[in-house]
Structure formats: structure tokens, C-alpha cells
Amino acid sequence: MFAEKNGLIKVSSRNLFGTQFEKPNAKTIRRDRNAAGPNLFEREEILRILNACDPQLKAMVLLGINGGLGNTDVAQLCKSRIDFTTGWLDYPRPKTEISRRIPLWPETLEVLQEWLPHRPKSTDPANAGLVFLTVKGNRWARVNRSEDGKYTAIDALSARFKKLLRSLDINGRRSLGFYCLRHCFETYGGESRDQVAVNAVMGHVDPSMAANYRHRISDERLHFVVNVVRDWLFGEQKEEAEK
């Protein structure tokens, strides 16, 4: 442990905590995952969620399923990252700083443009350029520092989204939350059979030798991946609209 390795404690961490902090084996982890059920929304569930959202939450949900953005991604998203003329989101993933270029769906761009004029004023100048803010002008996911120096992680987006799931009775499986939209993009985007392009949109770290030699992925491939997910989600609605 950190304290032991850096000489902050003299007693071995094993003597302090025994085996309680040992990582469970792979079988135990798989068993718990099987018991919890998949961290995945079905098509009808996402459509119900979108229909029940206010413009701000709807825009965040669309970014989640359109490009695999997670809680921190949307909480730190700046308006300057979105090109409404070309429809591209150029946004390195905050967790890893892996570059991402994501083609945004027309539905996503439309809701973003609907939301931005109504965005609350920021309480902190550092947040002035953010796309999403709570009604009090704060980031949806942030870390607060109290006067006594203690840090507290706040994820208002998770709380807001889980409240919506409960109201829609979409809370029967453990671990369902906003981050599951990222799982959805990975899963349904995989039907494109272009895992390299899926990884690029998701901002995955790729330690392979191929990634070391690969310097770009064509816009056509990125468009194809996100449109596979769009067709899966809105396909029937688009067909009805075209009749």
C-alpha cells in the first residue's frame, strides 16, 4: 500500500488489514457480474429515457449513446469542443487524454442547440465555457474541498439519472446508471465490425503494436460506427418518418 511503501507507517499493511483488502479472484468477479446482470440498456429503454428527459439531460444522454461519453466527459465538456457547422466533437477523454473525434448525430446537435441558450450562469469563472451546469451553476461531477481540507466527490449526474430510472421503473438491475450508456455504445457499435473505429470513438487506450503505427482513422469509418448505433436506436422511427 501507499503508506507502507513510502515509509509513512512502520507496521505492514497486511498486519493492519489482514486479507480483507486482497483483490478477489477472476471467478468471484465473474460470479458477481453475472448476479448483477448486464450494465446495458435495451433500445426501448433508451427511447423511454430520452422521451422523459428535460433538454439538458436529453443532450447528455444523447452524447452518451452517440459517442460513449461518460459522467466526467459530459461534466467537463466545453462548448469550444463542438463544431456545429461540421457536426464534429473534438474532445480528448479527460480520464486518459486519448484523442477522440466523434461525428455527432443530427438529433444530438439539435438538442444541444436547444439547450445552450438556457444554460444556467456559472458560479465559477473556470466553468464559464462548459456546456452543462446544474441549476446552481456547478459542474455535474466535481470534487469539493472543505475548510478542514477534506475532499468530497460529488456526482449530481448519477443521482439525477438514477432518479429518472426509478420514475420509469428501469432500475431492476444493479449498477444501472448513466455510465451504462458507454457500455451501450461499445456493445451496439461493435455490430459495425470495425473495432478499431469503435475504440477511437470511445477513447480506449490501445497498447498494441498496430496502434503504435496507426496515425489516423478515416472520417468515413467513424461516421459508419456512430450511424450503426443511430440506426439501431432510431431505425424504426426513421423508416416511419420517411413513409
KARA-V850409 format. One record per residue. SS is DSSP state (A for helix, B for strand, O for the rest). D_FIRST is the distance of its C-alpha to the first C-alpha in Angstrom with 2 decimals. Layout:
ss=SS d_first=D_FIRST
ss=SS d_first=D_FIRST
This chain:
ss=O d_first=0.00
ss=A d_first=3.81
ss=A d_first=5.66
ss=A d_first=5.41
ss=A d_first=6.12
ss=O d_first=8.60
ss=O d_first=10.23
ss=O d_first=10.22
ss=O d_first=10.03
ss=O d_first=12.00
ss=O d_first=11.30
ss=O d_first=8.91
ss=A d_first=6.67
ss=A d_first=9.12
ss=A d_first=11.91
ss=A d_first=11.10
ss=A d_first=10.88
ss=O d_first=12.62
ss=O d_first=12.94
ss=O d_first=13.22
ss=O d_first=10.15
ss=O d_first=11.10
ss=O d_first=12.82
ss=O d_first=16.57
ss=O d_first=18.91
ss=A d_first=21.26
ss=A d_first=24.18
ss=A d_first=22.59
ss=A d_first=21.67
ss=A d_first=25.28
ss=A d_first=26.77
ss=A d_first=25.21
ss=A d_first=26.39
ss=A d_first=29.80
ss=A d_first=30.06
ss=A d_first=29.24
ss=O d_first=31.82
ss=O d_first=31.83
ss=O d_first=30.43
ss=O d_first=33.84
ss=O d_first=36.96
ss=O d_first=40.40
ss=A d_first=43.09
ss=A d_first=45.01
ss=A d_first=41.99
ss=A d_first=41.21
ss=A d_first=44.90
ss=A d_first=44.96
ss=A d_first=41.93
ss=A d_first=43.63
ss=A d_first=46.87
ss=A d_first=45.25
ss=O d_first=43.29
ss=O d_first=44.42
ss=A d_first=44.74
ss=A d_first=41.36
ss=A d_first=39.36
ss=A d_first=41.67
ss=A d_first=40.92
ss=A d_first=37.16
ss=A d_first=37.66
ss=A d_first=39.92
ss=A d_first=37.40
ss=A d_first=34.86
ss=A d_first=37.27
ss=A d_first=39.12
ss=A d_first=36.16
ss=O d_first=32.93
ss=O d_first=31.77
ss=O d_first=28.95
ss=A d_first=28.39
ss=A d_first=26.88
ss=A d_first=29.48
ss=A d_first=32.40
ss=A d_first=31.01
ss=O d_first=30.79
ss=O d_first=33.94
ss=B d_first=36.52
ss=A d_first=40.24
ss=A d_first=40.60
ss=A d_first=38.66
ss=B d_first=41.46
ss=B d_first=44.77
ss=O d_first=47.24
ss=O d_first=49.98
ss=O d_first=48.37
ss=O d_first=46.13
ss=B d_first=42.92
ss=B d_first=39.44
ss=B d_first=37.71
ss=O d_first=34.15
ss=O d_first=30.93
ss=O d_first=28.13
ss=O d_first=25.99
ss=O d_first=22.73
ss=O d_first=23.36
ss=O d_first=26.51
ss=O d_first=28.26
ss=O d_first=31.99
ss=O d_first=33.93
ss=B d_first=37.68
ss=B d_first=38.75
ss=B d_first=42.42
ss=O d_first=42.91
ss=O d_first=45.32
ss=A d_first=48.49
ss=A d_first=47.35
ss=A d_first=44.11
ss=A d_first=45.96
ss=A d_first=48.61
ss=A d_first=46.29
ss=A d_first=44.32
ss=A d_first=47.64
ss=A d_first=48.68
ss=A d_first=45.56
ss=A d_first=45.18
ss=O d_first=48.31
ss=O d_first=47.00
ss=O d_first=43.49
ss=O d_first=42.73
ss=O d_first=42.60
ss=O d_first=39.22
ss=O d_first=38.14
ss=O d_first=36.10
ss=A d_first=37.77
ss=A d_first=34.60
ss=A d_first=35.22
ss=O d_first=38.92
ss=O d_first=38.79
ss=B d_first=36.77
ss=O d_first=38.60
ss=O d_first=37.20
ss=O d_first=36.88
ss=O d_first=36.97
ss=O d_first=40.20
ss=O d_first=38.74
ss=O d_first=38.04
ss=O d_first=34.24
ss=O d_first=31.95
ss=O d_first=31.40
ss=B d_first=27.62
ss=B d_first=26.06
ss=B d_first=23.53
ss=B d_first=25.22
ss=B d_first=24.32
ss=O d_first=25.91
ss=O d_first=27.64
ss=O d_first=24.95
ss=O d_first=22.40
ss=O d_first=20.72
ss=B d_first=20.35
ss=B d_first=21.76
ss=B d_first=22.00
ss=B d_first=25.59
ss=B d_first=26.95
ss=A d_first=30.64
ss=A d_first=31.54
ss=A d_first=29.69
ss=A d_first=31.42
ss=A d_first=34.76
ss=A d_first=34.60
ss=A d_first=33.68
ss=A d_first=36.58
ss=A d_first=38.84
ss=A d_first=37.75
ss=A d_first=38.56
ss=A d_first=41.93
ss=O d_first=42.70
ss=O d_first=41.49
ss=O d_first=39.01
ss=O d_first=36.07
ss=O d_first=36.51
ss=O d_first=33.42
ss=O d_first=29.84
ss=O d_first=27.73
ss=O d_first=30.90
ss=O d_first=30.56
ss=O d_first=31.35
ss=O d_first=28.70
ss=A d_first=30.64
ss=A d_first=33.31
ss=A d_first=31.08
ss=A d_first=30.94
ss=A d_first=34.72
ss=A d_first=35.34
ss=A d_first=33.34
ss=A d_first=35.21
ss=A d_first=38.69
ss=A d_first=38.46
ss=A d_first=37.80
ss=A d_first=41.42
ss=A d_first=42.42
ss=O d_first=41.34
ss=O d_first=39.96
ss=A d_first=36.21
ss=A d_first=35.89
ss=A d_first=37.56
ss=A d_first=35.53
ss=A d_first=32.29
ss=A d_first=33.84
ss=A d_first=34.68
ss=A d_first=31.27
ss=O d_first=29.50
ss=O d_first=27.41
ss=O d_first=25.52
ss=O d_first=27.61
ss=O d_first=26.26
ss=O d_first=29.51
ss=A d_first=32.04
ss=A d_first=34.62
ss=A d_first=32.70
ss=A d_first=32.62
ss=A d_first=36.42
ss=O d_first=37.14
ss=O d_first=37.92
ss=O d_first=39.50
ss=O d_first=40.44
ss=O d_first=43.89
ss=A d_first=44.57
ss=A d_first=46.60
ss=A d_first=43.66
ss=A d_first=41.51
ss=A d_first=44.53
ss=A d_first=45.09
ss=A d_first=41.59
ss=A d_first=41.65
ss=A d_first=45.25
ss=A d_first=44.42
ss=A d_first=42.18
ss=A d_first=44.90
ss=A d_first=47.58
ss=A d_first=45.54
ss=A d_first=45.09
ss=A d_first=48.45
ss=A d_first=50.62
ss=A d_first=52.97
ss=A d_first=53.34
ss=A d_first=54.23
ss=A d_first=56.78
ss=A d_first=58.41
ss=A d_first=58.58
ss=A d_first=60.30
ss=O d_first=62.97
